[in-house]
Amino acid sequence: MNADDIDQEKSEPKSEPKSGLNRNASVGTGPVEQDAPPEEQRQSRSNNPVRSGEPRGGEQQNRKEGSGEWARFHPSGQPLGLSELQRLSFSDLQQRAAEYQIENPGLLRKHELIFETLRRHAQRNGPIVGEGVLEVLSEGYGFLRSPAYNYFPCPEDVYVSPALIRRNGLKKGNLVSGPIRHPKEKERYFSLLQVERVEGESPEKVRNRIFFDNLTPLFPNRRIFLEGKSKDPSLRVIDLVTPIGFGQRGLIVAPPRTGKTVLMQKIANGVSENHPQAHLIVLLVDERPEEVTDMERSVRGEVISSTFDETPERHVQVAEMVIDRAKRLAETKVDVVILLDSLTRLARAYNTLQPHSGKILTGGVDANALQKPRRFFAAARNLEEGGSVTILATALIDTGSKMDDVIFEEFKGTGNMEVHLDRALVDKRIYPAINIAKSGTRKEELLYHPDEIARIHVLRRALSSVPPVEAMELLLERLRKTKSNVEFLISMNLKD
């Protein structure tokens, strides 16, 4: 028994018996882990899965599960991918279950059907490949969560031992894959045997990457163009008035019923159309289920949600998983764009969970409750070493709640871009309901083309001399006469 084995046994939860695989057996190129997952980590997840549902569309598959390497260890077995099953619709999953002679699959929940399919596959000595985003718990061990289920704890989650996490330098938010084994007697979860890939590469390449907090933040200097083939006026107005760059930290300030959700959908589609290389994540916190479905069907990107019927603990958990995932992607020099709806409700969830410090601000906000949502928002930055995290978040105002106003005031000025939606424009059915005078971007000269700046300044001066409603009507009228923003700017008379 070597030092790693001793360290591994010490890290096991004491409530779980030391039941594991033979240490002399090998399933891959690295050492085999035999840590047993903790017996009680979630509330009866194996018998009562909290949620089941169809996997969302538009999800990006970074790597095909399984490799030729498996043939050396399992010459007669075809590897079965866990995330492959999670992405299947329930009808397709029933067809797969028929191959394993599972009786009455229609009576099982989706999570239970996946678990039983994997169990039958393991009984046939078939290899199983697990892949998911790592969530490290306070006890030191972790689980591989699936974005197909909004990173929600599921019965088929894969347990990752503390020894594997330390040995491979894994961090919360890493996309990890490798061979897994079926739970043995008195075990509840699948267990990761070895780390085969991290972010699609070998663990050795990822281990020495610079940590996100040690990277150098810069002002956004690479522009995100939203205007696409649809020539949507909302996106054209944003491109003209409040340009967005990679690494932007933007607030969309919105009274109720001013079209913020529709605007977020259009921004998401503009990003995915013009910048397909960017990793788009739409995070919906405390939203209505029907809006989640609509967003999933209309956006080509990753949609992660926690609806209003979930607990504040759930809102916080999903938000922290998303931001940690974004950080790990940025460390690999990927441009990540997060659209958060809404920052106000996320701050409310943090305020609910915050232990009372005795210092209560106006509206019932604890003085320390906004520190973590600030940290979430502050993660948006353009990185000198490559990669970026862009966050565009909605902030609610004029809701009749003093707490919402206090939350907005705390975040006002922390961003470097603001889009203000105006109720007066909505009352006249003018969309986008953007108040041009109040909206703007800091250091916008780094994003505009040099030939644009003078014309944008002329446009701003002309629109600032009229009320917000007339200003938007005038701008939309001019935009309808041209096919693109470039044509519109060229047609401007600079002497006016």
Secondary structure as the mmCIF struct_conf table of DSSP 4:
data_model
#
loop_
_struct_conf.conf_type_id
_struct_conf.id
_struct_conf.beg_label_comp_id
_struct_conf.beg_label_asym_id
_struct_conf.beg_label_seq_id
_struct_conf.end_label_comp_id
_struct_conf.end_label_asym_id
_struct_conf.end_label_seq_id
HELX_RH_AL_P HELX_RH_AL_P1 ALA A 3 SER A 11
BEND BEND1 GLU A 12 GLU A 12
TURN_TY1_P TURN_TY1_P1 LYS A 14 SER A 15
BEND BEND2 GLU A 16 GLU A 16
TURN_TY1_P TURN_TY1_P2 ARG A 23 ASN A 24
BEND BEND3 VAL A 27 GLY A 30
HELX_LH_PP_P HELX_LH_PP_P1 PRO A 31 GLU A 33
HELX_LH_PP_P HELX_LH_PP_P2 ASP A 35 PRO A 38
BEND BEND4 GLU A 39 SER A 44
TURN_TY1_P TURN_TY1_P3 ARG A 45 ASN A 47
BEND BEND5 ASN A 48 ASN A 48
BEND BEND6 VAL A 50 VAL A 50
HELX_LH_PP_P HELX_LH_PP_P3 GLU A 54 ARG A 56
BEND BEND7 GLY A 57 GLY A 58
BEND BEND8 ARG A 63 ARG A 63
BEND BEND9 GLU A 65 GLU A 65
TURN_TY1_P TURN_TY1_P4 GLY A 68 GLU A 69
HELX_RH_AL_P HELX_RH_AL_P2 TRP A 70 PHE A 73
TURN_TY1_P TURN_TY1_P5 PRO A 75 SER A 76
STRN STRN1 LEU A 80 GLY A 81
HELX_RH_AL_P HELX_RH_AL_P3 LEU A 82 ARG A 87
BEND BEND10 LEU A 88 LEU A 88
HELX_RH_AL_P HELX_RH_AL_P4 PHE A 90 GLU A 99
TURN_TY1_P TURN_TY1_P6 TYR A 100 GLN A 101
BEND BEND11 GLU A 103 GLU A 103
HELX_RH_3T_P HELX_RH_3T_P1 PRO A 105 LEU A 107
BEND BEND12 LEU A 108 LEU A 108
HELX_RH_AL_P HELX_RH_AL_P5 LYS A 110 GLN A 123
TURN_TY1_P TURN_TY1_P7 ARG A 124 ASN A 125
STRN STRN2 ILE A 128 VAL A 136
TURN_TY1_P TURN_TY1_P8 SER A 138 GLU A 139
BEND BEND13 GLY A 140 GLY A 140
STRN STRN3 GLY A 142 ARG A 145
HELX_RH_3T_P HELX_RH_3T_P2 PRO A 147 TYR A 149
TURN_TY1_P TURN_TY1_P9 ASN A 150 TYR A 151
TURN_TY1_P TURN_TY1_P10 PRO A 155 GLU A 156
HELX_LH_PP_P HELX_LH_PP_P4 ASP A 157 ASP A 157
STRN STRN4 VAL A 158 VAL A 160
HELX_RH_AL_P HELX_RH_AL_P6 PRO A 162 ARG A 167
TURN_TY1_P TURN_TY1_P11 ASN A 168 GLY A 169
TURN_TY1_P TURN_TY1_P12 LYS A 172 GLY A 173
STRN STRN5 LEU A 175 ARG A 181
TURN_TY1_P TURN_TY1_P13 GLU A 185 LYS A 186
BEND BEND14 TYR A 189 TYR A 189
STRN STRN6 PHE A 190 LEU A 192
STRN STRN7 ARG A 197 VAL A 198
TURN_TY1_P TURN_TY1_P14 GLU A 199 GLY A 200
STRN STRN8 GLU A 201 GLU A 201
HELX_RH_AL_P HELX_RH_AL_P7 PRO A 203 ARG A 207
TURN_TY1_P TURN_TY1_P15 ASN A 208 ASN A 208
BEND BEND15 ARG A 209 ARG A 209
HELX_LH_PP_P HELX_LH_PP_P5 ILE A 210 PHE A 211
HELX_RH_3T_P HELX_RH_3T_P3 PHE A 212 ASN A 214
BEND BEND16 LEU A 215 LEU A 215
HELX_LH_PP_P HELX_LH_PP_P6 THR A 216 THR A 216
STRN STRN9 PRO A 217 LEU A 218
BEND BEND17 ARG A 222 ARG A 222
STRN STRN10 ARG A 223 ILE A 224
TURN_TY1_P TURN_TY1_P16 LYS A 229 SER A 230
HELX_RH_AL_P HELX_RH_AL_P8 PRO A 233 VAL A 241
BEND BEND18 THR A 242 THR A 242
STRN STRN11 ILE A 244 GLY A 245
TURN_TY1_P TURN_TY1_P17 PHE A 246 GLY A 247
STRN STRN12 ARG A 249 ALA A 254
TURN_TY1_P TURN_TY1_P18 PRO A 256 ARG A 257
BEND BEND19 THR A 258 GLY A 259
HELX_RH_AL_P HELX_RH_AL_P9 LYS A 260 ASN A 274
TURN_TY1_P TURN_TY1_P19 PRO A 276 GLN A 277
BEND BEND20 ALA A 278 ALA A 278
STRN STRN13 HIS A 279 GLU A 287
HELX_RH_AL_P HELX_RH_AL_P10 PRO A 289 SER A 298
BEND BEND21 ARG A 300 GLY A 301
STRN STRN14 GLU A 302 THR A 307
TURN_TY1_P TURN_TY1_P20 PHE A 308 ASP A 309
BEND BEND22 GLU A 310 GLU A 310
HELX_RH_AL_P HELX_RH_AL_P11 PRO A 312 GLU A 331
TURN_TY1_P TURN_TY1_P21 THR A 332 LYS A 333
STRN STRN15 ASP A 335 ASP A 341
HELX_RH_AL_P HELX_RH_AL_P12 LEU A 343 LEU A 353
BEND BEND23 GLN A 354 GLN A 354
HELX_LH_PP_P HELX_LH_PP_P7 PRO A 355 HIS A 356
BEND BEND24 GLY A 358 GLY A 358
STRN STRN16 ILE A 360 ILE A 360
TURN_TY1_P TURN_TY1_P22 THR A 362 GLY A 363
BEND BEND25 GLY A 364 GLY A 364
STRN STRN17 ASP A 366 ASP A 366
TURN_TY1_P TURN_TY1_P23 ALA A 367 LEU A 370
HELX_RH_AL_P HELX_RH_AL_P13 GLN A 371 ALA A 378
TURN_TY1_P TURN_TY1_P24 ALA A 379 ALA A 379
STRN STRN18 ARG A 381 LEU A 383
TURN_TY1_P TURN_TY1_P25 GLU A 384 GLU A 385
BEND BEND26 GLY A 386 GLY A 386
STRN STRN19 SER A 388 LEU A 396
BEND BEND27 ASP A 398 GLY A 400
HELX_RH_AL_P HELX_RH_AL_P14 LYS A 402 PHE A 411
TURN_TY1_P TURN_TY1_P26 LYS A 412 THR A 414
BEND BEND28 GLY A 415 ASN A 416
STRN STRN20 MET A 417 HIS A 420
STRN STRN21 LEU A 421 LEU A 421
HELX_RH_AL_P HELX_RH_AL_P15 ARG A 423 ASP A 427
TURN_TY1_P TURN_TY1_P27 LYS A 428 ARG A 429
BEND BEND29 TYR A 431 PRO A 432
STRN STRN22 ILE A 434 ILE A 434
TURN_TY1_P TURN_TY1_P28 ILE A 436 LYS A 438
STRN STRN23 GLY A 440 THR A 441
TURN_TY1_P TURN_TY1_P29 ARG A 442 LYS A 443
HELX_RH_3T_P HELX_RH_3T_P4 GLU A 444 LEU A 446
TURN_TY1_P TURN_TY1_P30 LEU A 447 LEU A 447
BEND BEND30 TYR A 448 TYR A 448
HELX_RH_AL_P HELX_RH_AL_P16 PRO A 450 SER A 464
TURN_TY1_P TURN_TY1_P31 SER A 465 SER A 465
BEND BEND31 VAL A 466 VAL A 466
HELX_RH_AL_P HELX_RH_AL_P17 PRO A 468 ARG A 480
TURN_TY1_P TURN_TY1_P32 LYS A 481 LYS A 481
BEND BEND32 THR A 482 SER A 484
HELX_RH_AL_P HELX_RH_AL_P18 ASN A 485 ILE A 490
TURN_TY1_P TURN_TY1_P33 SER A 491 SER A 491
TURN_TY1_P TURN_TY1_P34 LEU A 494 LYS A 495
#
